Amino acid sequence: MTQTSEAAERAAHPENQSAPRIHRAWFVAAVTFVTIIGAAAFRSLPGLLIDPLHDDFGWSRGTISAAVSVNLALYGLTAPFAAALMDRFGIRRVVAVALTVIAVGSGLTVWMTAAWQLMLYWGLLVGLGSGSMALAFAATVTNRWFTARRGLVTGILTAASASGQLIFLPVLSWMVEKHDWRPAAITVALAALAVVPFVWLLLRDHPADVGLKPYGAEEFVPKPEPVPGAARRAVSVLFKAARTGPFWLLAGTFAICGASTNGLIQTHFVPAAHDHGMPVTAAASLLAVIGVFDVVGTVASGWFTDRFEPRRLLAVYYALRGISLLFLPMLLAPSVHPPMLFFIVFYGLDWVATVPPTVALCREQYGDDSAIVFGWVLASHQVGAALIAFLGGVARDVFGSYDMIWYASGALCAAAALMALVIRRRPIAVPLAATA
């Protein structure tokens, strides 16, 4: 009997299968974790490129930041369509193609000679590929393979991006400072390609593919039929969700989350610290340390989300983040000192701790369509990130410092804390697409 026929037999008679000692869902989660780590190289590079590209080509920081903002915006805007494509064609195919597109876009940057090519290669291609590797990927895997421990698994998979940052940032910053930015871009391309075989050989789309129940489920869940019209479904879900108040509150808070993390710290922390005389490698190492504590904070947030009210968790996270940003301008200096280390630890614990409670609220409100709704909420996250990435570069060109952006982002976080508290508990029982 072939492997394919064995899988079909198991799927046809799941009641005859004994439960494995370690559920296959944990292996799928592990492959997803490694995939997100490998793809995280492209998230580590933009902040390291601003000064080298400015010196190499004479492009303004505003121009370079505009390319980064296109990348960040597409990272978010692609996510809901990618979630729908995963329902149509399967997780493996979508993720493998996305990683290949990232590799092509990053690899082509080494031959660019004009700013529009940076927009095309890093902004468009890497943005589209990374959007399909966004947190909607983690949400889709979690929703399909897990019934229990969803908050914890969401936290672990979200932390994978921070783990990748921890791995790649010191290496990429060393390459940029010692050898030029081009070897760093090639490293990003190779890291994305290296993960493709793991995805294709080890990832599975649904528990029913191997004749198993989702982890923690009482009954076997048949694999749903492919959903045609991925783009139409993604837009339909958006229109339905947009008629509800919780969607706008979730989108607004997550936009501020993106503005205060990917758009602000990840893009501008290294050049801002360098403005104060700190070496690039030291500043990049501080970002990597943020990644260390981000792993701890995000996994802990997933554990908290399984046990506490997610609205209150979000309010606390945003309030603490806003307070920390207000102190940052006073902490930047030529060398690393204890108050800066305290900020790095504090901020790292809060970096993407907002993701597990946000995913939980999307699931509570929008049921089976929650992965696509979260994709649109993530789009708002990246639009906020793109806006601040661009405005941060412009502010640096105009005012000669980033201080105004730090203070404005702190105030926005305070507003996000208030928005989180007013999200109503009103689950929607009927899937949105079913009412379209």
Solvent accessible surface area in square Angstrom, and as a share of the most:
residue,aa,sasa,rsa
1,M,171,0.76
2,T,94,0.54
3,Q,142,0.63
4,T,109,0.63
5,S,44,0.28
6,E,69,0.31
7,A,22,0.17
8,A,60,0.46
9,E,83,0.37
10,R,74,0.27
11,A,34,0.27
12,A,68,0.53
13,H,76,0.34
14,P,30,0.19
15,E,129,0.58
16,N,107,0.55
17,Q,66,0.29
18,S,102,0.66
19,A,94,0.73
20,P,56,0.35
21,R,242,0.88
22,I,101,0.51
23,H,30,0.13
24,R,68,0.25
25,A,0,0.00
26,W,76,0.27
27,F,110,0.46
28,V,0,0.00
29,A,9,0.07
30,A,54,0.42
31,V,18,0.10
32,T,0,0.00
33,F,51,0.21
34,V,68,0.39
35,T,0,0.00
36,I,12,0.06
37,I,28,0.14
38,G,8,0.08
39,A,3,0.02
40,A,2,0.01
41,A,1,0.00
42,F,7,0.03
43,R,16,0.06
44,S,6,0.04
45,L,0,0.00
46,P,7,0.04
47,G,4,0.04
48,L,4,0.02
49,L,8,0.04
50,I,0,0.00
51,D,26,0.13
52,P,29,0.18
53,L,0,0.00
54,H,54,0.24
55,D,112,0.58
56,D,75,0.39
57,F,58,0.24
58,G,59,0.56
59,W,34,0.12
60,S,50,0.32
61,R,40,0.15
62,G,9,0.09
63,T,47,0.27
64,I,1,0.01
65,S,0,0.00
66,A,20,0.15
67,A,1,0.01
68,V,5,0.03
69,S,14,0.09
70,V,55,0.32
71,N,2,0.01
72,L,4,0.02
73,A,22,0.17
74,L,35,0.18
75,Y,23,0.09
76,G,0,0.00
77,L,74,0.37
78,T,22,0.13
79,A,0,0.00
80,P,0,0.00
81,F,64,0.27
82,A,1,0.01
83,A,2,0.02
84,A,1,0.01
85,L,64,0.32
86,M,1,0.00
87,D,40,0.21
88,R,86,0.31
89,F,96,0.40
90,G,8,0.07
91,I,0,0.00
92,R,65,0.24
93,R,142,0.52
94,V,17,0.10
95,V,0,0.00
96,A,12,0.09
97,V,95,0.54
98,A,4,0.03
99,L,0,0.00
100,T,58,0.33
101,V,44,0.25
102,I,0,0.00
103,A,7,0.05
104,V,75,0.43
105,G,0,0.00
106,S,0,0.00
107,G,12,0.12
108,L,62,0.31
109,T,4,0.02
110,V,23,0.13
111,W,186,0.65
112,M,5,0.02
113,T,105,0.61
114,A,29,0.23
115,A,27,0.21
116,W,156,0.55
117,Q,29,0.13
118,L,5,0.02
119,M,61,0.27
120,L,65,0.32
121,Y,33,0.13
122,W,4,0.02
123,G,0,0.00
124,L,69,0.35
125,L,43,0.22
126,V,0,0.00
127,G,0,0.00
128,L,70,0.35
129,G,2,0.02
130,S,0,0.00
131,G,1,0.01
132,S,15,0.10
133,M,9,0.04
134,A,2,0.01
135,L,24,0.12
136,A,1,0.01
137,F,1,0.00
138,A,3,0.02
139,A,2,0.02
140,T,5,0.03
141,V,0,0.00
142,T,0,0.00
143,N,38,0.20
144,R,36,0.13
145,W,0,0.00
146,F,0,0.00
147,T,69,0.40
148,A,40,0.31
149,R,113,0.41
150,R,63,0.23
151,G,5,0.05
152,L,40,0.20
153,V,2,0.01
154,T,4,0.02
155,G,0,0.00
156,I,55,0.28
157,L,0,0.00
158,T,2,0.01
159,A,0,0.00
160,A,0,0.00
161,S,38,0.24
162,A,5,0.04
163,S,14,0.09
164,G,0,0.00
165,Q,8,0.03
166,L,67,0.34
167,I,91,0.46
168,F,28,0.12
169,L,2,0.01
170,P,52,0.32
171,V,69,0.40
172,L,0,0.00
173,S,1,0.01
174,W,124,0.43
175,M,38,0.17
176,V,16,0.09
177,E,81,0.36
178,K,126,0.53
179,H,103,0.46
180,D,50,0.26
181,W,3,0.01
182,R,79,0.29
183,P,51,0.32
184,A,0,0.00
185,A,2,0.02
186,I,68,0.35
187,T,30,0.17
188,V,1,0.01
189,A,9,0.07
190,L,112,0.56
191,A,15,0.12
192,A,2,0.01
193,L,82,0.41
194,A,61,0.47
195,V,9,0.05
196,V,33,0.19
197,P,71,0.45
198,F,99,0.41
199,V,0,0.00
200,W,112,0.39
201,L,118,0.59
202,L,89,0.44
203,L,0,0.00
204,R,54,0.20
205,D,20,0.10
206,H,9,0.04
207,P,0,0.00
208,A,9,0.07
209,D,41,0.21
210,V,15,0.08
211,G,2,0.02
212,L,28,0.14
213,K,83,0.35
214,P,9,0.06
215,Y,59,0.22
216,G,45,0.44
217,A,19,0.15
218,E,156,0.70
219,E,134,0.60
220,F,54,0.22
221,V,61,0.35
222,P,97,0.61
223,K,93,0.40
224,P,84,0.53
225,E,141,0.63
226,P,73,0.46
227,V,48,0.27
228,P,88,0.55
229,G,26,0.25
230,A,11,0.09
231,A,59,0.46
232,R,171,0.62
233,R,38,0.14
234,A,0,0.00
235,V,51,0.29
236,S,22,0.14
237,V,0,0.00
238,L,40,0.20
239,F,122,0.51
240,K,42,0.18
241,A,0,0.00
242,A,29,0.22
243,R,182,0.66
244,T,19,0.11
245,G,33,0.32
246,P,3,0.02
247,F,8,0.03
248,W,150,0.52
249,L,42,0.21
250,L,0,0.00
251,A,9,0.07
252,G,21,0.20
253,T,1,0.00
254,F,0,0.00
255,A,26,0.20
256,I,19,0.10
257,C,0,0.00
258,G,0,0.00
259,A,5,0.04
260,S,1,0.01
261,T,0,0.00
262,N,17,0.09
263,G,0,0.00
264,L,0,0.00
265,I,0,0.00
266,Q,15,0.07
267,T,2,0.01
268,H,1,0.00
269,F,0,0.00
270,V,5,0.03
271,P,4,0.02
272,A,1,0.01
273,A,0,0.00
274,H,81,0.36
275,D,62,0.32
276,H,73,0.33
277,G,48,0.46
278,M,1,0.00
279,P,69,0.43
280,V,24,0.14
281,T,41,0.24
282,A,29,0.22
283,A,0,0.00
284,A,0,0.00
285,S,49,0.32
286,L,8,0.04
287,L,4,0.02
288,A,4,0.03
289,V,48,0.28
290,I,0,0.00
291,G,0,0.00
292,V,56,0.32
293,F,61,0.25
294,D,2,0.01
295,V,41,0.24
296,V,85,0.49
297,G,8,0.08
298,T,0,0.00
299,V,45,0.26
300,A,35,0.28
301,S,1,0.01
302,G,0,0.00
303,W,110,0.39
304,F,76,0.32
305,T,14,0.08
306,D,65,0.34
307,R,109,0.40
308,F,114,0.47
309,E,46,0.21
310,P,15,0.10
311,R,14,0.05
312,R,170,0.62
313,L,24,0.12
314,L,0,0.00
315,A,10,0.07
316,V,81,0.47
317,Y,24,0.09
318,Y,0,0.00
319,A,39,0.30
320,L,71,0.35
321,R,1,0.00
322,G,4,0.03
323,I,93,0.47
324,S,9,0.06
325,L,0,0.00
326,L,76,0.38
327,F,110,0.46
328,L,0,0.00
329,P,18,0.11
330,M,130,0.58
331,L,29,0.14
332,L,14,0.07
333,A,24,0.18
334,P,88,0.55
335,S,71,0.46
336,V,60,0.34
337,H,47,0.21
338,P,104,0.65
339,P,67,0.42
340,M,0,0.00
341,L,81,0.41
342,F,141,0.59
343,F,6,0.03
344,I,0,0.00
345,V,49,0.28
346,F,61,0.25
347,Y,1,0.00
348,G,0,0.00
349,L,70,0.35
350,D,9,0.05
351,W,15,0.05
352,V,17,0.10
353,A,2,0.02
354,T,0,0.00
355,V,1,0.01
356,P,2,0.01
357,P,0,0.00
358,T,1,0.01
359,V,7,0.04
360,A,21,0.16
361,L,0,0.00
362,C,1,0.00
363,R,49,0.18
364,E,49,0.22
365,Q,1,0.01
366,Y,1,0.00
367,G,31,0.30
368,D,116,0.60
369,D,1,0.01
370,S,5,0.03
371,A,15,0.11
372,I,3,0.01
373,V,0,0.00
374,F,1,0.01
375,G,0,0.00
376,W,30,0.11
377,V,0,0.00
378,L,1,0.01
379,A,4,0.03
380,S,22,0.15
381,H,8,0.03
382,Q,0,0.00
383,V,73,0.42
384,G,10,0.10
385,A,0,0.00
386,A,9,0.07
387,L,103,0.51
388,I,14,0.07
389,A,0,0.00
390,F,77,0.32
391,L,72,0.36
392,G,0,0.00
393,G,0,0.00
394,V,50,0.28
395,A,7,0.06
396,R,46,0.17
397,D,69,0.36
398,V,102,0.58
399,F,123,0.51
400,G,44,0.42
401,S,41,0.27
402,Y,6,0.02
403,D,54,0.28
404,M,112,0.50
405,I,14,0.07
406,W,1,0.00
407,Y,100,0.38
408,A,49,0.38
409,S,1,0.01
410,G,3,0.02
411,A,66,0.51
412,L,70,0.35
413,C,0,0.00
414,A,55,0.43
415,A,42,0.32
416,A,0,0.00
417,A,10,0.07
418,L,122,0.61
419,M,50,0.23
420,A,0,0.00
421,L,98,0.49
422,V,92,0.53
423,I,5,0.03
424,R,130,0.47
425,R,157,0.57
426,R,122,0.45
427,P,86,0.54
428,I,47,0.24
429,A,101,0.78
430,V,79,0.46
431,P,39,0.25
432,L,11,0.06
433,A,33,0.25
434,A,76,0.59
435,T,70,0.41
436,A,86,0.67
